[in-house]
Amino acid sequence: MGCVCGKEVVTISGKNYVIRDKIGEGGFSIVNLVEDTIYHKTYALKTLTCHSKADLKTALQEVAFHKQLHHPAILQCLGSEVTGEPDIAANVTCDVYILLPFLPGGTLHDDLSSRAAARRHLAEPEVLRMFAAVCEGVRSMHESQPPLAHRDLKTANVLLTADRQPVIMDLGMMDGKGQRSMAEARVEVETSAQARQLQDLCAERCSMPYRAPELFNVQAGDRIDERTDIWSLGCLLYALCFFKSPFDAAYERGDSVALAVLAGTVHVPEDSPYSQSLIDLIRHMLSVSAADRPFIGDVLQLTRAVASQHGDHAQLDSGRAVAT
Ligand SMILES: Nc1ncnc2c1ncn2[C@@H]1O[C@H](COP(=O)(O)OP(=O)(O)OP(=O)(O)O)[C@@H](O)[C@H]1O
């Protein structure tokens, strides 16, 4: 990072970006609002500080996945830069910069939190429109070759454009910290050491209220596939309706989320304004056994079927419905 006229400047692919503001901070990164010095256009700059070679590998994989996946519902990487090599012994770190489009609508989590405070439910067509858009992004992961999984889908990892189009971010979980890549959707767990590794990685990186039951207790011989994401999408669809994951309540009470998830009991508020077919879709996605969950193509078909009951099929496909 350099300095021009007292302002911090980052150079990516030969272009300079002035740091304007801090937008947010994750467990492993800082995101700043930056402006390029020629056209004065704003971007988001994600900085991952790497303390070890394993950190660097993780960060570079995140960049690689951003570059590999091209879909309007997945946050695009516009450029990246690495500042050097980390060296634990010498206490030397390096930074990986990921230049991203700046999405001004904040996260879906924040949007739903402010709606929750005012008890302002989204109308069903809007729920279905936003959900279908997220699913289209997930479909591009699940249907790539080999199939990829996100593994940390949640409302806090969905950004909104100015016109409320959802965009999936945070592909950081799609790495294996030097182990077998979590991005590969289909994982055969061969040994108990692998099972433990995978469970620990999920405990560290997959948010509990959105984490699929099979990731709480991984055993040798298990087969994990992209339907871990379908569980998370079921939680996300519930959150679009009722503001939070169905398992947030257990989390907030300090009860065991693992027990609540493994029981698979989904509480639907009595005053729910949503159709039974929408609730049935949530329950289908939240099947405790992954084998009973639909794949993403079926989820999209079922979503369209629910929308068509309202005559919203066309709107869902064009993605033009507006929030109420
Ligand atoms: N492209 C962007 N446009 C606008 N805001 C963004 C953008 N990327 C990230 N943010 C904001 O910065 C915050 C931190 O982002 P980050 O990618 O570090 O994700 P995180 O999911 O919060 O953390 P972690 O990677 O540790 O899971 C986000 O919650 C979001 O509010």
Ligand as a Chemical Component Dictionary entry (heavy atoms), coordinates in Angstrom:
data_LIG
# 
_chem_comp.id                   LIG 
_chem_comp.type                 NON-POLYMER 
_chem_comp.pdbx_formal_charge   0 
_chem_comp.three_letter_code    LIG 
# 
loop_
_chem_comp_atom.comp_id 
_chem_comp_atom.atom_id 
_chem_comp_atom.alt_atom_id 
_chem_comp_atom.type_symbol 
_chem_comp_atom.charge 
_chem_comp_atom.model_Cartn_x 
_chem_comp_atom.model_Cartn_y 
_chem_comp_atom.model_Cartn_z 
_chem_comp_atom.pdbx_ordinal 
LIG N1  N1  N 0 -18.743 -5.602  -2.949 1  
LIG C1  C1  C 0 -19.248 -5.082  -1.840 2  
LIG N2  N2  N 0 -20.051 -3.998  -1.888 3  
LIG C2  C2  C 0 -20.566 -3.460  -0.752 4  
LIG N3  N3  N 0 -20.345 -3.945  0.495  5  
LIG C3  C3  C 0 -19.555 -5.020  0.608  6  
LIG C4  C4  C 0 -18.966 -5.647  -0.533 7  
LIG N4  N4  N 0 -18.242 -6.717  -0.105 8  
LIG C5  C5  C 0 -18.372 -6.752  1.229  9  
LIG N5  N5  N 0 -19.157 -5.744  1.676  10 
LIG C6  C6  C 0 -19.488 -5.432  3.081  11 
LIG O1  O1  O 0 -18.358 -5.744  3.889  12 
LIG C7  C7  C 0 -18.700 -6.696  4.911  13 
LIG C8  C8  C 0 -17.542 -7.662  5.140  14 
LIG O2  O2  O 0 -17.349 -8.446  3.981  15 
LIG P1  P1  P 0 -16.514 -9.794  3.934  16 
LIG O3  O3  O 0 -16.371 -10.236 2.535  17 
LIG O4  O4  O 0 -15.296 -9.612  4.739  18 
LIG O5  O5  O 0 -17.491 -10.836 4.478  19 
LIG P2  P2  P 0 -17.994 -11.508 5.754  20 
LIG O6  O6  O 0 -18.875 -12.573 5.210  21 
LIG O7  O7  O 0 -18.651 -10.538 6.668  22 
LIG O8  O8  O 0 -16.726 -12.115 6.453  23 
LIG P3  P3  P 0 -15.995 -13.493 6.382  24 
LIG O9  O9  O 0 -15.251 -13.505 5.093  25 
LIG O10 O10 O 0 -15.121 -13.463 7.564  26 
LIG O11 O11 O 0 -17.063 -14.551 6.484  27 
LIG C9  C9  C 0 -19.961 -7.365  4.406  28 
LIG O12 O12 O 0 -20.757 -7.841  5.444  29 
LIG C10 C10 C 0 -20.651 -6.268  3.606  30 
LIG O13 O13 O 0 -21.425 -5.469  4.476  31 
# 
loop_
_chem_comp_bond.comp_id 
_chem_comp_bond.atom_id_1 
_chem_comp_bond.atom_id_2 
_chem_comp_bond.value_order 
_chem_comp_bond.pdbx_ordinal 
LIG N1  C1  SING 1  
LIG C1  N2  SING 2  
LIG C1  C4  DOUB 3  
LIG N2  C2  DOUB 4  
LIG C2  N3  SING 5  
LIG N3  C3  DOUB 6  
LIG C3  C4  SING 7  
LIG C3  N5  SING 8  
LIG C4  N4  SING 9  
LIG N4  C5  DOUB 10 
LIG C5  N5  SING 11 
LIG N5  C6  SING 12 
LIG C6  O1  SING 13 
LIG C6  C10 SING 14 
LIG O1  C7  SING 15 
LIG C7  C8  SING 16 
LIG C7  C9  SING 17 
LIG C8  O2  SING 18 
LIG O2  P1  SING 19 
LIG P1  O3  DOUB 20 
LIG P1  O4  SING 21 
LIG P1  O5  SING 22 
LIG O5  P2  SING 23 
LIG P2  O6  DOUB 24 
LIG P2  O7  SING 25 
LIG P2  O8  SING 26 
LIG O8  P3  SING 27 
LIG P3  O9  DOUB 28 
LIG P3  O10 SING 29 
LIG P3  O11 SING 30 
LIG C9  O12 SING 31 
LIG C9  C10 SING 32 
LIG C10 O13 SING 33 
# 
